[in-house]
Amino acid sequence: MGKLEGKVAVITGATSGMALAGARLFADEGARVVITGRRKDALDRALEMIGHDAIGVQADSADLGDLDRLFATVEREAGSIDVLWASAGIGEQSRLGEITEEHFDAIFGLNARGTVFTVQKALPLFNDGGSIFMTGSNASLKGYAGFGVYAASKAVQLALARTWVSELRDRNIRVNVLTPGQVDSPVLEQVMDAEMKAAFESVIPRRWMGRPEEIASVALFLASDDSSYVNGLELVADGGATVI
């Protein structure tokens, strides 16, 4: 029997990278998986890769109407939720002195505001004893030039998690933050050139970036009963980059 047998897991922004790897692993471990993505073509490809009758909803987590449609679909197709991985997010560079309102609003609109309302709108469907976790970033732990707004938008998640642990204690719903470091994924290619990638790899003790599957295995830990005594934690999976 899989570690998520009979569970319903919702993963936002799961059409590529570590969230897609997590969706595939969750499905292999017995979960009924529901994923979101903003582009239909990418969503269709992801569903084909996941298999196991996974459900896809085209949605932007920064759009509250899309979130309503997502959870209406979950209620209709799956009934309830046991695991929520709020992973939808974006990361773009902008140095102090060059930050625009549009940059700030886009980053915080999805990474912070979108995360808050994803969790809030999921709650009515959540089974007691479930697991919620959000995707952070080790950019919030170490001052990477050009990523200040992005880092700030991810830093809020630990404060949210700690507060929600208190608010959800009577329902025994755990809330954690999964904070990866640099992971070799399509999203990374959009924000880093070869020189920047090499610079980041140089600070990772093993000298190469994480793989999406390595983060997926940590996500499975947080989703499953293996982490039943883990609550309000920021679990950092960055190969040690932020400790040296």
ROLUM-220752 format. One record per residue (C-alpha): residue number from 1; residue in one letter; x, y, z. Coordinates in Angstrom, 2 decimals, padded with zeros to 5 digits. Layout:
! residues N
<rec num="NUM" residu="A" x="X" y="Y" z="Z"/>
...
END
This chain:
! residues 244
<rec num="1" residu="M" x="000.00" y="000.00" z="000.00"/>
<rec num="2" residu="G" x="001.28" y="003.45" z="-000.93"/>
<rec num="3" residu="K" x="001.97" y="006.16" z="001.61"/>
<rec num="4" residu="L" x="-000.92" y="008.26" z="000.29"/>
<rec num="5" residu="E" x="-003.36" y="005.46" z="-000.48"/>
<rec num="6" residu="G" x="-006.93" y="006.78" z="-000.57"/>
<rec num="7" residu="K" x="-005.87" y="010.41" z="-000.07"/>
<rec num="8" residu="V" x="-006.77" y="013.40" z="-002.22"/>
<rec num="9" residu="A" x="-003.84" y="015.72" z="-002.94"/>
<rec num="10" residu="V" x="-004.13" y="019.14" z="-004.58"/>
<rec num="11" residu="I" x="-000.94" y="020.66" z="-006.01"/>
<rec num="12" residu="T" x="-000.98" y="024.10" z="-007.59"/>
<rec num="13" residu="G" x="001.43" y="025.10" z="-010.33"/>
<rec num="14" residu="A" x="002.30" y="021.49" z="-011.07"/>
<rec num="15" residu="T" x="002.91" y="021.43" z="-014.81"/>
<rec num="16" residu="S" x="006.71" y="021.28" z="-014.59"/>
<rec num="17" residu="G" x="009.68" y="020.91" z="-012.29"/>
<rec num="18" residu="M" x="009.52" y="019.75" z="-008.70"/>
<rec num="19" residu="A" x="005.72" y="020.12" z="-008.32"/>
<rec num="20" residu="L" x="005.15" y="017.91" z="-011.36"/>
<rec num="21" residu="A" x="007.66" y="015.39" z="-010.00"/>
<rec num="22" residu="G" x="005.75" y="015.52" z="-006.72"/>
<rec num="23" residu="A" x="002.41" y="014.97" z="-008.45"/>
<rec num="24" residu="R" x="003.79" y="011.90" z="-010.21"/>
<rec num="25" residu="L" x="005.19" y="010.51" z="-006.96"/>
<rec num="26" residu="F" x="001.99" y="011.22" z="-005.00"/>
<rec num="27" residu="A" x="-000.06" y="009.42" z="-007.66"/>
<rec num="28" residu="D" x="002.33" y="006.45" z="-007.60"/>
<rec num="29" residu="E" x="001.87" y="006.36" z="-003.82"/>
<rec num="30" residu="G" x="-001.90" y="006.01" z="-004.16"/>
<rec num="31" residu="A" x="-003.21" y="009.59" z="-004.03"/>
<rec num="32" residu="R" x="-005.95" y="011.00" z="-006.23"/>
<rec num="33" residu="V" x="-004.07" y="014.00" z="-007.56"/>
<rec num="34" residu="V" x="-005.52" y="017.32" z="-008.68"/>
<rec num="35" residu="I" x="-003.11" y="019.78" z="-010.31"/>
<rec num="36" residu="T" x="-003.34" y="023.28" z="-011.72"/>
<rec num="37" residu="G" x="-001.48" y="025.13" z="-014.41"/>
<rec num="38" residu="R" x="-002.02" y="028.35" z="-016.30"/>
<rec num="39" residu="R" x="-001.46" y="026.92" z="-019.81"/>
<rec num="40" residu="K" x="-003.72" y="024.20" z="-021.17"/>
<rec num="41" residu="D" x="-001.03" y="022.61" z="-023.34"/>
<rec num="42" residu="A" x="001.35" y="022.27" z="-020.39"/>
<rec num="43" residu="L" x="-001.49" y="021.01" z="-018.18"/>
<rec num="44" residu="D" x="-002.44" y="018.33" z="-020.70"/>
<rec num="45" residu="R" x="001.18" y="017.15" z="-020.99"/>
<rec num="46" residu="A" x="001.51" y="016.99" z="-017.21"/>
<rec num="47" residu="L" x="-001.67" y="014.94" z="-016.81"/>
<rec num="48" residu="E" x="-000.40" y="012.46" z="-019.38"/>
<rec num="49" residu="M" x="002.86" y="012.11" z="-017.43"/>
<rec num="50" residu="I" x="001.09" y="011.69" z="-014.07"/>
<rec num="51" residu="G" x="-001.53" y="009.16" z="-015.18"/>
<rec num="52" residu="H" x="-003.63" y="007.48" z="-012.46"/>
<rec num="53" residu="D" x="-006.75" y="009.45" z="-013.50"/>
<rec num="54" residu="A" x="-005.24" y="012.71" z="-012.26"/>
<rec num="55" residu="I" x="-007.44" y="015.78" z="-012.57"/>
<rec num="56" residu="G" x="-006.25" y="019.02" z="-014.14"/>
<rec num="57" residu="V" x="-007.76" y="022.47" z="-013.71"/>
<rec num="58" residu="Q" x="-006.52" y="025.37" z="-015.80"/>
<rec num="59" residu="A" x="-006.11" y="028.09" z="-013.22"/>
<rec num="60" residu="D" x="-003.98" y="031.04" z="-012.15"/>
<rec num="61" residu="S" x="-003.54" y="031.02" z="-008.36"/>
<rec num="62" residu="A" x="-003.40" y="034.83" z="-008.36"/>
<rec num="63" residu="D" x="-006.99" y="034.88" z="-009.69"/>
<rec num="64" residu="L" x="-009.51" y="034.28" z="-006.91"/>
<rec num="65" residu="G" x="-012.19" y="033.31" z="-009.41"/>
<rec num="66" residu="D" x="-009.90" y="030.60" z="-010.77"/>
<rec num="67" residu="L" x="-009.34" y="029.35" z="-007.23"/>
<rec num="68" residu="D" x="-013.09" y="029.14" z="-006.66"/>
<rec num="69" residu="R" x="-013.39" y="027.09" z="-009.84"/>
<rec num="70" residu="L" x="-010.52" y="024.85" z="-008.75"/>
<rec num="71" residu="F" x="-012.07" y="023.93" z="-005.43"/>
<rec num="72" residu="A" x="-015.54" y="023.54" z="-006.94"/>
<rec num="73" residu="T" x="-013.97" y="020.96" z="-009.26"/>
<rec num="74" residu="V" x="-012.22" y="019.24" z="-006.35"/>
<rec num="75" residu="E" x="-015.50" y="019.04" z="-004.42"/>
<rec num="76" residu="R" x="-017.36" y="017.66" z="-007.42"/>
<rec num="77" residu="E" x="-014.71" y="015.16" z="-008.56"/>
<rec num="78" residu="A" x="-012.97" y="014.13" z="-005.34"/>
<rec num="79" residu="G" x="-015.18" y="015.26" z="-002.46"/>
<rec num="80" residu="S" x="-012.55" y="016.43" z="000.02"/>
<rec num="81" residu="I" x="-008.85" y="017.23" z="000.46"/>
<rec num="82" residu="D" x="-006.20" y="015.51" z="002.59"/>
<rec num="83" residu="V" x="-003.06" y="017.20" z="001.22"/>
<rec num="84" residu="L" x="-002.55" y="020.68" z="-000.21"/>
<rec num="85" residu="W" x="000.78" y="021.68" z="-001.70"/>
<rec num="86" residu="A" x="000.55" y="025.39" z="-002.56"/>
<rec num="87" residu="S" x="003.39" y="025.49" z="-005.04"/>
<rec num="88" residu="A" x="002.33" y="028.02" z="-007.66"/>
<rec num="89" residu="G" x="004.80" y="030.88" z="-007.78"/>
<rec num="90" residu="I" x="007.06" y="033.05" z="-009.90"/>
<rec num="91" residu="G" x="010.55" y="034.42" z="-009.50"/>
<rec num="92" residu="E" x="011.96" y="037.37" z="-011.40"/>
<rec num="93" residu="Q" x="014.98" y="039.57" z="-010.81"/>
<rec num="94" residu="S" x="014.87" y="043.27" z="-010.08"/>
<rec num="95" residu="R" x="017.49" y="045.17" z="-008.11"/>
<rec num="96" residu="L" x="016.76" y="047.91" z="-005.63"/>
<rec num="97" residu="G" x="016.44" y="051.15" z="-007.59"/>
<rec num="98" residu="E" x="014.87" y="049.35" z="-010.54"/>
<rec num="99" residu="I" x="011.85" y="047.74" z="-008.85"/>
<rec num="100" residu="T" x="008.55" y="048.67" z="-010.49"/>
<rec num="101" residu="E" x="005.04" y="048.52" z="-009.09"/>
<rec num="102" residu="E" x="004.21" y="045.93" z="-011.73"/>
<rec num="103" residu="H" x="007.09" y="043.70" z="-010.65"/>
<rec num="104" residu="F" x="006.17" y="043.96" z="-006.97"/>
<rec num="105" residu="D" x="002.46" y="043.37" z="-007.54"/>
<rec num="106" residu="A" x="003.02" y="040.37" z="-009.80"/>
<rec num="107" residu="I" x="005.42" y="038.66" z="-007.40"/>
<rec num="108" residu="F" x="003.42" y="039.31" z="-004.22"/>
<rec num="109" residu="G" x="000.12" y="038.79" z="-006.02"/>
<rec num="110" residu="L" x="000.95" y="035.16" z="-006.76"/>
<rec num="111" residu="N" x="003.55" y="034.11" z="-004.18"/>
<rec num="112" residu="A" x="001.96" y="035.71" z="-001.12"/>
<rec num="113" residu="R" x="-001.64" y="036.74" z="-001.84"/>
<rec num="114" residu="G" x="-002.27" y="033.71" z="-004.05"/>
<rec num="115" residu="T" x="-000.93" y="031.35" z="-001.41"/>
<rec num="116" residu="V" x="-003.10" y="032.84" z="001.33"/>
<rec num="117" residu="F" x="-006.29" y="032.49" z="-000.67"/>
<rec num="118" residu="T" x="-005.38" y="029.06" z="-002.01"/>
<rec num="119" residu="V" x="-005.18" y="027.76" z="001.55"/>
<rec num="120" residu="Q" x="-008.21" y="029.70" z="002.78"/>
<rec num="121" residu="K" x="-010.45" y="028.53" z="-000.06"/>
<rec num="122" residu="A" x="-009.31" y="024.91" z="000.41"/>
<rec num="123" residu="L" x="-010.20" y="024.79" z="004.10"/>
<rec num="124" residu="P" x="-013.93" y="024.02" z="003.80"/>
<rec num="125" residu="L" x="-013.01" y="020.81" z="001.94"/>
<rec num="126" residu="F" x="-010.13" y="019.81" z="004.20"/>
<rec num="127" residu="N" x="-010.30" y="016.63" z="006.22"/>
<rec num="128" residu="D" x="-009.15" y="016.88" z="009.84"/>
<rec num="129" residu="G" x="-005.64" y="015.50" z="010.27"/>
<rec num="130" residu="G" x="-004.56" y="016.68" z="006.82"/>
<rec num="131" residu="S" x="-001.34" y="018.30" z="005.67"/>
<rec num="132" residu="I" x="-000.81" y="021.73" z="004.13"/>
<rec num="133" residu="F" x="002.56" y="022.90" z="002.92"/>
<rec num="134" residu="M" x="003.81" y="025.76" z="000.78"/>
<rec num="135" residu="T" x="006.84" y="026.14" z="-001.46"/>
<rec num="136" residu="G" x="009.31" y="028.61" z="-000.03"/>
<rec num="137" residu="S" x="012.76" y="029.49" z="-001.35"/>
<rec num="138" residu="N" x="016.22" y="029.63" z="000.14"/>
<rec num="139" residu="A" x="016.42" y="033.09" z="-001.42"/>
<rec num="140" residu="S" x="014.57" y="034.20" z="001.73"/>
<rec num="141" residu="L" x="017.42" y="032.83" z="003.85"/>
<rec num="142" residu="K" x="020.40" y="034.25" z="001.99"/>
<rec num="143" residu="G" x="020.75" y="037.62" z="000.28"/>
<rec num="144" residu="Y" x="020.93" y="036.86" z="-003.43"/>
<rec num="145" residu="A" x="021.32" y="040.15" z="-005.30"/>
<rec num="146" residu="G" x="018.40" y="041.00" z="-007.54"/>
<rec num="147" residu="F" x="015.92" y="038.72" z="-005.81"/>
<rec num="148" residu="G" x="014.81" y="040.97" z="-002.93"/>
<rec num="149" residu="V" x="011.10" y="041.17" z="-003.77"/>
<rec num="150" residu="Y" x="010.96" y="037.47" z="-004.58"/>
<rec num="151" residu="A" x="012.73" y="036.59" z="-001.32"/>
<rec num="152" residu="A" x="010.34" y="038.77" z="000.66"/>
<rec num="153" residu="S" x="007.32" y="037.16" z="-000.97"/>
<rec num="154" residu="K" x="008.59" y="033.75" z="000.12"/>
<rec num="155" residu="A" x="009.64" y="034.81" z="003.62"/>
<rec num="156" residu="V" x="006.02" y="035.53" z="004.56"/>
<rec num="157" residu="Q" x="005.13" y="031.85" z="004.25"/>
<rec num="158" residu="L" x="006.82" y="030.77" z="007.46"/>
<rec num="159" residu="A" x="004.95" y="033.47" z="009.40"/>
<rec num="160" residu="L" x="001.72" y="032.26" z="007.83"/>
<rec num="161" residu="A" x="002.51" y="028.64" z="008.64"/>
<rec num="162" residu="R" x="003.21" y="029.37" z="012.29"/>
<rec num="163" residu="T" x="-000.01" y="031.34" z="012.64"/>
<rec num="164" residu="W" x="-002.09" y="028.72" z="010.87"/>
<rec num="165" residu="V" x="-000.67" y="025.96" z="013.08"/>
<rec num="166" residu="S" x="-002.26" y="027.77" z="016.03"/>
<rec num="167" residu="E" x="-005.51" y="028.46" z="014.21"/>
<rec num="168" residu="L" x="-005.91" y="024.89" z="012.94"/>
<rec num="169" residu="R" x="-004.77" y="023.01" z="016.03"/>
<rec num="170" residu="D" x="-008.28" y="021.82" z="016.90"/>
<rec num="171" residu="R" x="-008.52" y="020.15" z="013.51"/>
<rec num="172" residu="N" x="-005.05" y="018.62" z="013.71"/>
<rec num="173" residu="I" x="-004.14" y="020.03" z="010.30"/>
<rec num="174" residu="R" x="-000.39" y="020.42" z="009.97"/>
<rec num="175" residu="V" x="001.13" y="023.39" z="008.14"/>
<rec num="176" residu="N" x="004.73" y="023.50" z="006.96"/>
<rec num="177" residu="V" x="006.98" y="025.20" z="004.41"/>
<rec num="178" residu="L" x="009.10" y="023.23" z="001.96"/>
<rec num="179" residu="T" x="012.03" y="025.47" z="001.08"/>
<rec num="180" residu="P" x="014.13" y="024.23" z="-001.83"/>
<rec num="181" residu="G" x="017.35" y="025.65" z="-003.08"/>
<rec num="182" residu="Q" x="018.32" y="025.83" z="-006.72"/>
<rec num="183" residu="V" x="016.59" y="023.03" z="-008.62"/>
<rec num="184" residu="D" x="017.35" y="022.27" z="-012.25"/>
<rec num="185" residu="S" x="013.96" y="022.86" z="-013.84"/>
<rec num="186" residu="P" x="012.35" y="024.74" z="-016.76"/>
<rec num="187" residu="V" x="011.46" y="027.66" z="-014.47"/>
<rec num="188" residu="L" x="015.11" y="028.06" z="-013.49"/>
<rec num="189" residu="E" x="016.08" y="028.44" z="-017.13"/>
<rec num="190" residu="Q" x="013.78" y="031.45" z="-017.37"/>
<rec num="191" residu="V" x="015.51" y="033.42" z="-014.61"/>
<rec num="192" residu="M" x="019.15" y="032.31" z="-014.81"/>
<rec num="193" residu="D" x="021.73" y="032.42" z="-017.58"/>
<rec num="194" residu="A" x="024.66" y="029.97" z="-017.70"/>
<rec num="195" residu="E" x="026.96" y="032.29" z="-015.72"/>
<rec num="196" residu="M" x="024.45" y="032.75" z="-012.91"/>
<rec num="197" residu="K" x="023.70" y="029.03" z="-012.81"/>
<rec num="198" residu="A" x="027.40" y="028.25" z="-012.45"/>
<rec num="199" residu="A" x="027.69" y="030.83" z="-009.66"/>
<rec num="200" residu="F" x="024.84" y="029.26" z="-007.72"/>
<rec num="201" residu="E" x="026.20" y="025.74" z="-008.21"/>
<rec num="202" residu="S" x="029.53" y="026.86" z="-006.80"/>
<rec num="203" residu="V" x="027.97" y="027.48" z="-003.36"/>
<rec num="204" residu="I" x="026.29" y="024.07" z="-003.17"/>
<rec num="205" residu="P" x="028.62" y="021.68" z="-001.35"/>
<rec num="206" residu="R" x="028.20" y="018.90" z="-003.91"/>
<rec num="207" residu="R" x="028.60" y="021.45" z="-006.74"/>
<rec num="208" residu="W" x="025.45" y="020.63" z="-008.71"/>
<rec num="209" residu="M" x="021.85" y="021.65" z="-008.39"/>
<rec num="210" residu="G" x="019.00" y="019.62" z="-007.04"/>
<rec num="211" residu="R" x="016.77" y="017.46" z="-009.20"/>
<rec num="212" residu="P" x="012.98" y="017.83" z="-009.13"/>
<rec num="213" residu="E" x="012.71" y="014.23" z="-007.90"/>
<rec num="214" residu="E" x="014.83" y="015.06" z="-004.85"/>
<rec num="215" residu="I" x="012.37" y="017.77" z="-003.80"/>
<rec num="216" residu="A" x="009.42" y="015.50" z="-004.59"/>
<rec num="217" residu="S" x="010.65" y="012.96" z="-002.04"/>
<rec num="218" residu="V" x="010.72" y="015.67" z="000.64"/>
<rec num="219" residu="A" x="007.22" y="016.72" z="-000.37"/>
<rec num="220" residu="L" x="006.04" y="013.13" z="000.04"/>
<rec num="221" residu="F" x="007.45" y="013.14" z="003.56"/>
<rec num="222" residu="L" x="005.46" y="016.27" z="004.43"/>
<rec num="223" residu="A" x="002.31" y="014.95" z="002.76"/>
<rec num="224" residu="S" x="002.36" y="011.55" z="004.43"/>
<rec num="225" residu="D" x="002.01" y="010.28" z="007.99"/>
<rec num="226" residu="D" x="005.81" y="009.95" z="008.10"/>
<rec num="227" residu="S" x="005.80" y="013.62" z="009.18"/>
<rec num="228" residu="S" x="002.92" y="013.32" z="011.66"/>
<rec num="229" residu="Y" x="004.97" y="015.10" z="014.37"/>
<rec num="230" residu="V" x="006.28" y="017.84" z="012.06"/>
<rec num="231" residu="N" x="004.29" y="021.05" z="012.31"/>
<rec num="232" residu="G" x="005.14" y="024.72" z="011.77"/>
<rec num="233" residu="L" x="008.52" y="023.83" z="010.27"/>
<rec num="234" residu="E" x="010.49" y="025.30" z="007.41"/>
<rec num="235" residu="L" x="012.14" y="022.23" z="005.92"/>
<rec num="236" residu="V" x="015.12" y="023.38" z="003.83"/>
<rec num="237" residu="A" x="016.25" y="021.13" z="001.00"/>
<rec num="238" residu="D" x="019.04" y="023.06" z="-000.70"/>
<rec num="239" residu="G" x="022.05" y="020.77" z="-000.49"/>
<rec num="240" residu="G" x="023.54" y="022.89" z="002.31"/>
<rec num="241" residu="A" x="023.88" y="026.06" z="000.24"/>
<rec num="242" residu="T" x="022.59" y="028.33" z="003.00"/>
<rec num="243" residu="V" x="024.76" y="026.91" z="005.79"/>
<rec num="244" residu="I" x="028.22" y="027.49" z="004.32"/>
END
